[in-house]
Amino acid sequence: MRRSNPGSAKLAKAPRGGALAAAGVLAALSALFLWPVLFGGRVLLPASYLAHFAPWTQPGASGPPWNALIWDAMAQYYPWRIFAHRTLASGVIPLWNPHQFCGAPFLANAQSAIFYPGNLLFWLLDPAVAFGWSAALHILMAGLFMFLFVRRLGAGWFGAVFSAVSYMFCGLFATWLELSTVVCTAAWLPLVLLLVHEHFERRAWPWAIAGGAAMGTVILAGHPQMAFFSRPSATLSGAASPDRSRYCAAF
């Protein structure tokens, strides 16, 4: 006999309440946060780090404080995105990168993220400009997904918006904003949690299929470590639910 959740009717309607208003608020905050790179002619890349290297060094001048991980945005992601942009524009799938060492696999490199749908921005726009728009889009997605997930758990509109803003501007996103694969991968986590929750709450396989598709998108986004964290996060989220038996039976 199926057990019913007394709050299920209320929760089922929660995501629709005020979702458009929340989307507008979160979109405005995302645009304001990245205004200089979206509308101010700047790019979301640490180009000032080039001052540490010839021929951009100036006698007696020092570059910004060095951060090797942030430098990856300029030394790794930017060249990769340009290479993919140019290769795909010529009608060729970039299986191999001849410019790195004596050549290196490119498509097989997870962080090239060739098949990630969100990277269409890099293939269609100037890659330098696309860094800013990709960051804005994924910050907004992270907020929207968190809003829907928290509303589904029964929170009010203001509580869900607060949760969304807390996630989309958390230290992880703010610190790694220039590293596109980190932000692109982490943005999908609340949606994965929402779909896992819906599957076990409703016992309907379409939700499981949607959750699998979301998890596949997480993997395609290009950051294996963040993708790895998403699975145990979903499992622990289920284990913490009031109806633990459904999760224990599944895992």
Secondary structure as UniProt FT lines:
FT   TURN            6..7
FT   HELIX           8..13
FT   HELIX           14..16
FT   TURN            17..18
FT   HELIX           19..33
FT   HELIX           35..39
FT   HELIX           47..52
FT   TURN            54..56
FT   TURN            59..60
FT   HELIX           68..72
FT   HELIX           73..77
FT   HELIX           78..89
FT   TURN            90..91
FT   STRAND          96..97
FT   TURN            98..99
FT   TURN            101..102
FT   STRAND          104..105
FT   TURN            107..108
FT   HELIX           110..112
FT   TURN            114..115
FT   HELIX           117..119
FT   HELIX           120..124
FT   HELIX           127..152
FT   TURN            153..154
FT   HELIX           157..168
FT   HELIX           171..175
FT   TURN            177..178
FT   HELIX           180..186
FT   TURN            187..188
FT   HELIX           189..202
FT   HELIX           205..220
FT   TURN            221..222
FT   HELIX           224..239
FT   HELIX           244..250
//
